[in-house]
């Protein structure tokens, strides 16, 4: 296993629960959320500045739309956010099967459908689900009895879908039907040892390898989903990295969000950068660009 160089701080803004980083290639900006502070952030890599807007409760994931706005998941559902004005319009209430749940991680699949997971506010076992949103047919439940629906990725051949349910400490691969969005035949491809922390958000690179943020693991690790082997590791000065995304002009920078929620005063004194946004270009591989949410006729 190769240990990469440590990541550098991009924005030391002490996020309570930084999450959901996505790269906007047209703007050359990175967007992410602080779920517990009700904020969506933007880091402009050209101007080297960070700004944010306030949103409704628990923003957890966002993706660009062709209109220039964003599709944003919040506690009760999914809607459109204008970052420039801060205006949010709820369009797709979730109608969750269990009370006391919220949206969590989400991404677009190769066809531009938005996939969003849910979880119990108290992390109740099996209270969450995984949904797929299409503009013309609304929300469809894809998986049920999920505890903390987290990282998602589609392989470079668009034939496999990867998903993390954090408490299982596994990454599961499904056969993925690109035309319909259907998934089937779950197979555990990666098992995270207890000493390595909890798998949270993830990204996939152009070689088909998975980069996984390890909550309480002080690292982001690169795994081979064909063998389950850990190939590389980026050590961090914080215990709770939450997610990662490729960005930069050539998609060769890995951005990493982190959290400070749940850490004691002593722990925060030992890791004062908890909640910062990090970046590293010591990865020697490129990622895949962000897929926008789009309707079928676009």
CORNORDA-V510110 format. One record per residue. N is the residue number from 1. SS is DSSP state (hx for helix, st for strand, lp for the rest). OMEGA is omega in whole degrees, 0 to 359 (NA if undefined). NEAR is the number of other C-alpha atoms within 10 Angstrom. Layout:
BEGIN
N;SS;OMEGA;NEAR
N;SS;OMEGA;NEAR
END
This chain:
BEGIN
1;lp;181;11
2;st;173;11
3;st;180;12
4;st;176;17
5;lp;182;14
6;lp;177;17
7;lp;179;21
8;st;179;16
9;st;175;16
10;st;181;18
11;st;179;18
12;lp;186;13
13;lp;169;16
14;lp;177;18
15;lp;173;24
16;lp;179;21
17;st;177;26
18;st;186;32
19;st;167;31
20;st;180;30
21;st;174;29
22;st;179;27
23;st;176;26
24;st;189;20
25;lp;180;15
26;lp;181;7
27;lp;188;10
28;lp;179;16
29;st;171;22
30;st;176;21
31;st;173;24
32;st;183;27
33;st;163;30
34;st;189;27
35;hx;187;26
36;hx;179;16
37;hx;179;17
38;lp;181;18
39;st;167;22
40;st;184;26
41;st;173;20
42;st;173;20
43;st;180;20
44;st;184;16
45;lp;177;16
46;lp;181;9
47;lp;181;9
48;lp;179;10
49;st;180;12
50;st;172;16
51;st;184;12
52;st;171;17
53;st;174;17
54;st;181;17
55;lp;173;20
56;lp;189;17
57;lp;170;16
58;lp;171;21
59;lp;188;30
60;lp;181;31
61;st;177;29
62;st;176;32
63;st;179;27
64;st;172;22
65;st;180;17
66;lp;181;11
67;lp;186;9
68;lp;175;12
69;lp;181;17
70;st;166;20
71;st;186;23
72;st;174;27
73;st;176;32
74;lp;186;23
75;lp;187;21
76;lp;183;20
77;st;188;19
78;st;179;26
79;st;182;17
80;st;177;20
81;st;166;25
82;lp;181;16
83;lp;183;19
84;lp;181;10
85;lp;185;8
86;lp;182;13
87;lp;178;14
88;st;178;19
89;st;178;13
90;st;183;16
91;st;185;13
92;st;174;16
93;st;187;14
94;lp;184;19
95;lp;187;11
96;lp;183;18
97;lp;180;11
98;lp;174;14
99;lp;175;10
100;lp;175;15
101;st;176;22
102;st;173;25
103;st;178;31
104;st;186;27
105;st;179;27
106;st;177;27
107;st;174;25
108;st;176;23
109;lp;184;22
110;lp;178;20
111;lp;179;18
112;lp;172;21
113;lp;181;20
114;st;177;26
115;st;183;23
116;st;177;28
117;st;176;32
118;st;179;28
119;st;175;29
120;st;177;22
121;lp;178;15
122;lp;180;10
123;lp;178;14
124;lp;181;15
125;lp;175;13
126;lp;183;16
127;lp;184;24
128;st;178;28
129;st;173;26
130;st;183;24
131;st;174;20
132;st;181;22
133;st;171;19
134;st;185;18
135;lp;187;15
136;lp;182;9
137;lp;175;9
138;st;186;11
139;st;176;19
140;st;176;13
141;st;181;14
142;st;178;16
143;st;172;14
144;st;177;16
145;st;175;14
146;st;181;23
147;lp;176;22
148;st;179;28
149;st;186;30
150;st;192;26
151;st;178;28
152;st;175;27
153;st;175;25
154;st;184;23
155;lp;187;21
156;lp;177;15
157;lp;181;9
158;lp;179;15
159;lp;180;14
160;st;174;19
161;st;179;22
162;st;183;24
163;st;178;23
164;st;164;29
165;st;197;25
166;hx;184;22
167;hx;179;15
168;hx;184;15
169;lp;180;19
170;st;167;19
171;st;184;26
172;st;176;21
173;st;177;26
174;st;166;19
175;st;185;17
176;st;177;20
177;lp;187;14
178;lp;184;17
179;lp;184;8
180;lp;186;8
181;lp;181;17
182;lp;174;13
183;st;182;17
184;st;175;13
185;st;178;9
186;st;179;15
187;st;176;13
188;st;183;15
189;st;180;18
190;st;175;21
191;st;181;15
192;lp;177;17
193;lp;182;11
194;hx;182;10
195;hx;182;8
196;hx;180;16
197;lp;185;19
198;st;178;25
199;st;183;30
200;st;179;29
201;st;179;31
202;st;177;28
203;st;179;25
204;st;180;25
205;st;185;21
206;lp;176;14
207;lp;178;13
208;lp;179;19
209;lp;185;20
210;st;175;26
211;st;190;29
212;st;174;28
213;st;185;30
214;st;178;25
215;st;185;23
216;lp;179;17
217;lp;176;20
218;lp;187;20
219;st;163;25
220;st;184;30
221;st;177;24
222;st;183;24
223;st;172;22
224;lp;183;17
225;lp;178;19
226;lp;182;11
227;lp;185;9
228;lp;185;14
229;lp;170;14
230;st;187;19
231;st;185;15
232;st;182;17
233;st;173;22
234;st;178;20
235;st;182;17
236;lp;179;22
237;lp;180;18
238;lp;185;23
239;lp;190;24
240;st;168;30
241;st;187;34
242;st;182;29
243;st;180;30
244;st;180;28
245;st;175;29
246;st;178;28
247;st;186;27
248;lp;185;20
249;lp;182;12
250;lp;180;12
251;lp;181;20
252;lp;175;19
253;st;176;20
254;st;176;23
255;st;186;24
256;st;175;32
257;st;181;28
258;st;185;29
259;st;172;27
260;lp;180;23
261;lp;176;16
262;lp;179;11
263;lp;180;15
264;lp;178;10
265;hx;179;10
266;hx;179;9
267;hx;179;14
268;hx;177;17
269;hx;180;11
270;hx;180;12
271;lp;186;17
272;lp;179;16
273;lp;178;23
274;lp;183;29
275;lp;179;28
276;lp;170;24
277;st;181;27
278;st;175;22
279;st;174;20
280;st;173;19
281;lp;179;20
282;lp;185;14
283;lp;172;17
284;lp;176;8
285;lp;180;15
286;lp;178;19
287;st;177;24
288;lp;183;20
289;lp;177;19
290;lp;176;21
291;lp;180;20
292;lp;169;23
293;st;180;26
294;lp;177;19
295;lp;190;15
296;lp;187;11
297;lp;180;6
298;lp;NA;6
END
